[in-house]
Amino acid sequence: MTEPCPPRYYISPGFLPSAGPSHPVIDPATLDIVGLRAEVTEAERTAVLTRVNAAQALWKRTDAKTRALLLHALANRIEAADFTETAILMSREMGKPYPEAIGEIANVAPIFRYYAEMARDEAGKIAGTTQTGSTQYARYEALGVSVHIMPFNFPILLMCWTVAASLAAGNGCIIKPAEATTLSTLDFMRVFDGLPADLVACLPGGAATGKALVESPMTHAVAFTGSVAGGRAVAVAAAAQMKPAVIEAGGSDPMIIAASAPIDVAAAGAVTAAFHLSGQVCTSTERIYVVDAVHDAFVAAFVARTRALRIGNGLGPHEIGPLVSKAARDKVERLVADALAKGATLECGGRIPPGLDTGWFYEPTILSNCTPEMEILHEEIFGPVVALCRVADFETALEAANDSPFGLGASIFTTALDEAIEASERLEAGMVWVNNPMIDNDALPFGGWKASGIGRELGRQGLDAFRRSKMVVIDHKPRIHDWWYPYPSEWFLDRTGEGGRKHV
């Protein structure tokens, strides 16, 4: 592995040393120091904002075909590059198993290709004219400079979702990486070297840096992924500046196991949905409502598959790595203790794995007999713990699944067509999965309902989030219209009080 780089920030096409304070990045599996991350200074931030705004003024005037060619070239660089060291660095920073880290990076090139062509194809709309001799249409224009405040769990994939759309729309971009994954994010930034100078920047820092970027008059749109509390704070700050914001704020996703569900498939799907990335996925399944008729069989199969998962350092042959921090594990332990104290049954897990006392490990945990008074059904767990609830029937499961302030994703396992359609229509969530949880699609909108967020990433809506519309009316043969001032006298009321000729 290469030696850690000194604290730095990025502005295309290169890196600059930061004069700000530095902070250690800790490996959550070993508690070793991975490297040092910078906290950019106010002067550095201001200088970068000035440069990115100047570059964006040129980029927004670049024709759509040229922008698309440059974004395709960026995708080519991603596909050709060796990101082994980047993936290792990501795993060391936040504990992600290496196959998932390298797989995350492998999925980003198509996003740039998708938005390169989407922006060319969806550039405006000609409307049926309201007046003869007039051409009337809407066009889309860039907002300016967008701020992208990223989470630690998918630091590169989620960044590219919104950065690709923003660049395709004609904006400049400033990324504020998660503190835990600053180093791998910066390492990836080299793929932007081929874009116009100063168009993309990555500014490391904590909450204060993110707040300053959102509130700056030199930024014009915000994309945020993180906690509900953080999302609300960003949404309020952006609204105060009248800036559009896309907020993806996590949730407590439900899963329904219907009476018709194939138990082996449902159990395997639930293991992945609940414990992928140690449960640190915004769309992780955290609440499972199992219809009484199949409850015991499902629990037995679910527990058996969960016990087979391997726990350890993400650079080894393990599905379950550590949680990102001590605070994350402390929250998991608190929620499990509360549930057990209020009558939940521990089916498996519920402890620090034997022999893994160093690092922030926690066994995949299944709690059954969970009831609404338990905090675990009302908070986002964001760890390898799932709460099971026995319900009488499909209708009861739907009602319980929707009884939450969150609404990011929801899933169901069933072979009954009526249940699948009913669930897709009635589940209160931005995404619904039937028999295949957690799937996304570059061409379909991703985002939550209720407290889980506002706005959408991906798809046409993901592009629209970073551009504004302008209505244009062109009369190609200038003439005086009959509705212009002054009005004809016959349009006014006469002295008898009767109306004149009605004019539309």
C-alpha positions in Angstrom: 0.0 0.0 0.0 1.1 3.5 -0.7 2.1 5.9 2.0 -0.7 8.3 3.2 -0.7 11.7 1.6 -0.3 14.9 3.6 -3.5 16.9 4.5 -4.7 18.4 1.2 -7.7 19.5 -0.8 -8.5 19.3 -4.5 -9.4 21.7 -7.3 -9.2 20.3 -10.8 -6.7 19.4 -12.1 -4.7 18.8 -9.0 -4.1 18.8 -5.2 -3.0 21.6 -2.9 -1.7 21.4 0.6 -4.0 22.8 3.3 -2.8 25.3 5.9 -5.7 24.4 8.2 -5.6 22.0 11.1 -5.3 18.3 10.5 -7.2 15.4 12.1 -6.4 11.7 12.2 -8.5 9.2 10.3 -9.0 6.0 12.3 -9.4 2.5 11.0 -12.5 1.2 12.8 -11.3 -2.4 12.6 -7.8 -1.9 14.2 -8.0 1.7 15.6 -4.8 2.4 13.8 -4.3 5.9 12.2 -4.9 5.6 8.5 -3.7 9.1 7.7 -4.5 12.8 8.3 -7.3 14.8 6.8 -7.3 18.5 6.4 -9.8 21.1 7.7 -9.7 23.8 5.0 -9.3 27.3 6.1 -11.8 30.1 5.4 -9.2 31.7 3.0 -8.8 28.4 1.1 -12.6 27.9 0.9 -13.1 31.5 -0.4 -10.4 31.1 -3.0 -11.8 27.8 -4.2 -15.4 29.2 -4.4 -14.1 32.1 -6.5 -12.3 29.9 -8.9 -15.1 27.4 -9.3 -17.6 30.2 -10.0 -15.3 31.6 -12.7 -14.9 28.2 -14.3 -18.6 27.5 -14.2 -19.3 30.8 -16.0 -17.5 29.3 -19.0 -18.8 25.7 -18.5 -22.5 26.8 -18.6 -21.9 28.3 -22.1 -20.3 25.1 -23.4 -22.6 23.4 -25.8 -24.3 20.2 -24.7 -22.4 18.0 -27.1 -19.0 19.1 -25.9 -20.1 18.7 -22.3 -21.3 15.2 -23.1 -18.0 14.3 -24.8 -16.0 15.5 -21.7 -18.2 13.5 -19.4 -17.9 10.4 -21.5 -14.1 10.9 -21.4 -14.3 11.1 -17.6 -16.2 7.8 -17.6 -13.5 6.3 -19.8 -10.9 7.4 -17.3 -12.8 5.7 -14.5 -13.2 2.5 -16.4 -9.5 2.4 -17.3 -8.1 3.3 -13.9 -6.9 0.9 -11.2 -8.8 1.8 -8.0 -7.4 -1.0 -5.9 -5.6 1.4 -3.6 -8.7 3.6 -3.4 -10.8 0.7 -2.4 -8.3 -0.5 0.2 -8.2 3.0 1.6 -12.0 3.2 1.8 -12.1 -0.2 3.6 -9.5 1.0 6.1 -11.3 4.3 6.7 -14.8 3.0 7.4 -14.6 -0.8 7.5 -16.4 -1.7 4.3 -15.5 -5.2 2.9 -13.1 -4.8 0.0 -15.4 -6.4 -2.6 -18.1 -3.8 -1.8 -15.6 -1.0 -1.9 -14.2 -1.9 -5.3 -17.7 -2.7 -6.5 -18.9 0.7 -5.4 -16.3 2.4 -7.6 -17.0 0.1 -10.5 -20.6 1.3 -10.6 -20.0 5.0 -11.1 -18.9 5.4 -14.8 -22.3 4.6 -16.2 -23.8 7.5 -14.2 -21.7 10.0 -16.0 -22.7 8.4 -19.4 -26.3 8.5 -18.5 -26.4 12.1 -17.5 -24.1 13.1 -20.4 -26.8 12.0 -22.8 -29.8 12.9 -20.7 -28.7 16.5 -20.6 -28.4 16.5 -24.4 -31.8 15.0 -24.9 -33.8 16.8 -22.3 -32.8 20.4 -22.9 -36.3 22.0 -23.1 -39.8 21.8 -24.5 -41.6 23.5 -27.4 -45.2 24.2 -26.3 -48.3 24.7 -28.4 -48.5 28.4 -29.0 -51.1 30.7 -27.4 -50.8 33.3 -30.1 -50.4 33.1 -33.8 -46.9 34.1 -35.0 -45.3 33.3 -31.6 -42.8 30.6 -30.8 -43.0 29.5 -27.1 -40.8 27.2 -25.3 -39.0 26.3 -22.0 -35.3 25.9 -21.8 -33.1 24.7 -18.9 -30.2 26.5 -17.5 -27.5 25.8 -14.8 -28.0 27.0 -11.3 -24.3 27.9 -10.7 -22.1 26.1 -8.2 -23.5 23.1 -6.3 -22.4 21.8 -2.9 -22.3 18.1 -2.3 -22.2 17.0 1.3 -21.4 13.3 1.4 -21.9 10.4 3.8 -19.3 7.9 4.8 -21.1 4.7 3.7 -21.0 5.2 -0.1 -18.6 8.1 -0.3 -17.9 7.8 -4.0 -21.0 6.3 -5.5 -23.4 8.8 -3.9 -21.1 11.7 -4.7 -21.1 10.7 -8.4 -24.9 10.4 -8.5 -25.3 14.1 -7.9 -22.0 15.4 -9.3 -22.7 13.8 -12.7 -26.2 15.3 -12.9 -24.9 18.7 -11.8 -22.0 18.8 -14.3 -24.2 17.6 -17.1 -26.6 20.5 -16.3 -23.8 23.0 -16.6 -22.8 23.6 -13.0 -19.5 23.7 -11.1 -19.3 21.3 -8.1 -17.8 21.5 -4.7 -17.7 18.2 -2.7 -17.5 18.2 1.1 -16.5 14.6 1.9 -17.5 12.7 5.0 -14.9 13.1 7.7 -14.5 9.3 8.0 -13.9 8.8 4.3 -12.0 12.0 3.3 -8.9 10.1 2.1 -10.5 7.7 -0.3 -12.8 10.5 -1.7 -9.7 12.7 -2.3 -7.9 9.8 -3.9 -10.8 9.3 -6.4 -10.8 13.0 -7.3 -8.0 12.5 -9.8 -10.6 11.3 -12.4 -11.8 14.9 -12.7 -8.4 16.1 -13.9 -9.5 16.0 -17.5 -12.4 18.5 -17.0 -11.9 22.2 -17.4 -9.6 23.7 -14.8 -11.2 24.8 -11.5 -14.6 23.2 -12.3 -14.7 20.6 -9.6 -13.3 20.9 -6.0 -13.1 18.7 -2.9 -12.9 20.6 0.4 -12.3 18.4 3.5 -13.8 19.6 6.8 -16.4 19.0 9.4 -19.8 20.4 10.0 -18.6 24.0 10.1 -17.2 23.6 6.6 -20.4 22.2 5.3 -22.4 24.9 6.9 -20.2 27.6 5.5 -20.6 26.1 2.0 -24.4 25.9 2.2 -24.7 29.5 3.5 -22.2 31.0 1.1 -23.6 33.4 -1.5 -21.2 31.8 -4.0 -23.1 28.5 -4.0 -26.4 27.9 -5.6 -27.7 24.4 -4.9 -27.1 21.7 -2.3 -27.1 17.9 -2.3 -27.0 16.3 1.1 -27.0 12.6 2.3 -26.8 11.9 6.0 -28.9 11.8 9.2 -32.4 13.2 9.6 -31.1 15.9 12.0 -28.3 16.9 9.6 -30.8 16.9 6.7 -33.2 19.2 8.5 -30.4 21.6 9.4 -29.2 21.7 5.8 -32.7 22.1 4.4 -33.3 25.1 6.7 -30.0 26.8 5.9 -30.6 26.3 2.1 -34.2 27.6 2.4 -32.9 30.7 4.1 -30.8 31.4 1.1 -33.6 30.3 -1.4 -31.4 27.6 -2.7 -32.8 24.3 -4.0 -31.7 21.3 -2.0 -31.8 17.6 -2.5 -32.0 15.9 1.0 -31.6 12.2 1.5 -31.9 11.6 5.2 -32.1 7.9 5.8 -34.9 6.0 7.5 -36.0 2.9 9.2 -37.1 0.7 6.3 -39.7 -2.0 6.8 -40.0 -5.4 5.1 -43.1 -7.5 4.9 -42.9 -11.3 4.8 -46.3 -12.4 3.4 -47.9 -15.8 3.9 -47.1 -16.7 0.3 -43.4 -15.8 0.5 -40.9 -18.5 -0.4 -39.1 -18.8 2.9 -35.6 -19.6 1.6 -35.6 -16.7 -0.8 -37.1 -14.3 1.8 -34.6 -15.3 4.5 -31.6 -14.8 2.1 -33.0 -11.5 0.9 -33.6 -10.3 4.5 -30.0 -11.2 5.5 -28.6 -9.0 2.7 -31.2 -6.2 3.3 -30.6 -6.0 7.0 -26.8 -6.6 7.3 -25.2 -5.3 4.1 -22.4 -3.0 5.1 -23.1 -3.9 8.7 -26.5 -2.3 8.4 -25.0 1.1 7.6 -27.1 1.6 4.4 -29.7 4.3 4.2 -32.1 1.7 2.8 -31.2 -1.1 5.2 -34.1 -3.2 6.4 -34.5 -2.4 10.1 -38.1 -3.6 10.8 -39.5 -6.9 9.5 -43.2 -7.7 9.8 -43.8 -11.4 9.5 -47.3 -12.8 8.9 -48.2 -15.3 11.7 -48.7 -18.2 9.3 -45.0 -18.2 8.3 -43.4 -16.5 11.3 -41.6 -19.4 13.0 -40.3 -20.9 9.7 -39.0 -17.5 8.6 -37.3 -16.8 11.9 -35.6 -20.2 11.9 -34.3 -19.7 8.3 -33.3 -16.1 8.9 -31.3 -16.9 12.0 -29.6 -19.9 10.3 -28.4 -17.7 7.4 -27.4 -14.9 9.7 -25.2 -17.2 11.8 -23.3 -18.1 8.7 -22.0 -14.6 8.1 -18.3 -14.0 8.7 -17.2 -11.1 10.9 -13.9 -9.3 10.8 -11.6 -6.8 9.1 -13.0 -5.6 5.7 -9.7 -6.5 4.1 -10.2 -10.1 5.0 -12.8 -12.7 3.8 -15.7 -11.2 5.8 -19.2 -10.0 5.0 -19.6 -8.1 8.2 -17.0 -5.4 9.0 -16.9 -3.0 12.0 -19.2 -0.1 12.5 -17.8 3.2 11.5 -17.2 4.6 15.1 -17.6 4.0 18.8 -20.6 6.3 18.8 -22.3 4.2 16.1 -21.8 1.0 18.2 -22.9 2.8 21.4 -26.2 3.6 19.7 -26.7 0.0 18.6 -26.0 -1.3 22.1 -28.5 1.2 23.6 -31.3 0.3 21.2 -30.7 -3.5 21.7 -30.7 -3.1 25.5 -33.9 -1.1 25.4 -35.7 -3.7 23.3 -34.5 -6.6 25.5 -35.6 -4.7 28.7 -39.1 -4.2 27.2 -39.6 -7.9 26.3 -37.9 -8.6 22.9 -36.4 -12.0 22.4 -32.7 -12.3 21.3 -32.6 -14.8 18.4 -28.9 -14.3 17.7 -26.1 -11.8 18.1 -26.5 -9.0 20.6 -22.9 -8.7 21.6 -19.3 -7.8 20.6 -18.0 -10.8 18.7 -15.6 -12.9 20.8 -12.0 -12.2 19.9 -12.8 -8.8 18.2 -12.5 -6.5 21.2 -10.4 -4.1 19.3 -12.4 -2.0 16.8 -16.1 -1.3 16.6 -17.5 -4.7 15.8 -21.0 -5.9 16.7 -22.5 -9.3 15.8 -25.5 -9.4 13.3 -28.4 -9.3 15.7 -32.0 -10.5 15.3 -34.6 -9.4 17.9 -38.1 -11.0 17.7 -41.3 -10.2 19.6 -40.7 -6.5 19.1 -43.5 -4.1 20.1 -44.2 -0.4 19.4 -43.1 0.8 22.8 -39.5 -0.2 21.9 -37.2 2.6 20.7 -35.8 0.3 18.0 -39.0 0.6 16.0 -38.9 4.4 15.9 -35.2 5.3 15.5 -32.8 4.7 12.6 -30.5 2.0 13.9 -27.8 2.2 11.2 -26.1 -1.0 12.4 -26.4 -4.8 12.1 -29.6 -5.1 14.1 -33.1 -5.9 12.8 -36.4 -6.0 14.8 -39.0 -8.7 14.0 -42.7 -8.2 14.6 -45.3 -11.0 14.4 -48.5 -9.7 12.7 -51.8 -11.4 12.0 -52.1 -10.8 8.3 -51.0 -8.8 5.3 -53.3 -5.8 6.1 -51.9 -5.5 9.6 -48.4 -5.7 8.2 -49.1 -2.8 5.8 -50.5 -0.6 8.5 -47.5 -1.3 10.9 -45.0 -0.7 8.1 -46.4 2.7 7.5 -46.6 3.6 11.1 -43.3 5.5 11.1 -42.0 9.1 10.6 -39.6 7.7 8.0 -40.4 6.8 4.4 -37.2 6.1 2.4 -37.6 2.5 1.2 -39.9 -0.5 1.9 -39.9 -4.1 0.6 -42.1 -7.2 0.6 -41.6 -10.9 -0.2 -44.7 -12.4 -1.7 -45.8 -14.6 -4.6 -49.3 -13.2 -4.6 -49.8 -10.6 -7.4 -52.5 -8.8 -5.5 -50.3 -8.3 -2.5 -47.4 -7.2 -4.6 -49.5 -4.5 -6.4 -51.3 -3.5 -3.2 -47.9 -3.1 -1.4 -46.4 -1.0 -4.2 -49.4 1.3 -4.1 -49.9 1.6 -0.3 -46.4 1.5 1.2 -45.5 5.1 2.2 -42.0 5.2 0.8 -40.0 6.7 -2.0 -38.9 3.2 -3.2 -40.7 -0.1 -3.0 -39.0 -3.5 -3.7 -40.9 -6.7 -4.4 -38.8 -9.8 -3.8 -35.5 -8.0 -4.5 -34.6 -5.3 -1.9 -32.2 -2.4 -2.2 -31.9 -2.2 -6.0 -31.4 1.2 -7.6 -31.5 2.3 -11.3 -29.7 5.3 -12.8 -32.8 6.1 -14.8 -35.3 6.1 -11.9 -35.7 8.6 -9.1 -34.2 7.8 -5.7 -35.3 9.5 -2.5 -37.6 9.5 0.5 -41.0 10.5 1.7 -41.8 12.1 5.1 -38.7 12.7 7.3 -36.5 10.7 5.0 -35.9 13.6 2.6 -37.0 16.0 -0.1 -36.1 16.0 -3.8 -34.8 13.2 -5.9 -31.4 11.8 -7.1 -31.1 9.9 -10.3 -33.4 9.8 -13.3 -34.8 12.9 -15.0 -35.7 14.4 -11.6 -32.1 14.1 -10.5 -31.0 16.2 -13.5 -33.8 18.8 -12.9 -32.6 19.2 -9.3 -29.5 21.0 -10.6 -31.1 23.3 -13.3 -33.8 25.9 -13.6 -36.3 26.5 -16.2 -36.9 29.6 -18.3 -39.9 30.3 -20.4 -39.2 32.0 -23.7 -41.7 33.7 -26.0 -40.5 34.9 -29.4 -42.7 36.8 -31.9 -40.8 36.5 -35.1 -43.0 39.1 -36.8 -43.4 42.0 -34.4 -46.9 43.6 -34.4 -49.1 45.6 -32.1 -51.5 43.3 -30.4 -55.1 44.2 -29.7 -54.8 43.6 -25.9 -52.0 46.1 -25.4 -52.6 49.6 -23.9 -54.6 51.7 -24.4 -57.8 49.6 -24.3 -60.6 50.5 -26.9 -63.3 52.6 -25.3 -66.0 49.9 -26.0 -64.3 47.6 -23.6 -65.2 49.8 -20.6 -68.6 50.0 -18.8 -70.9 52.6 -20.4 -72.7 55.2 -18.2 -75.7 53.0 -17.6 -73.5 50.5 -15.8 -73.8 47.8 -18.4 -70.6 46.0 -19.3 -68.8 46.6 -22.5 -67.6 43.9 -24.9 -66.1 41.0 -23.1 -62.4 40.6 -24.0 -60.5 37.4 -23.5 
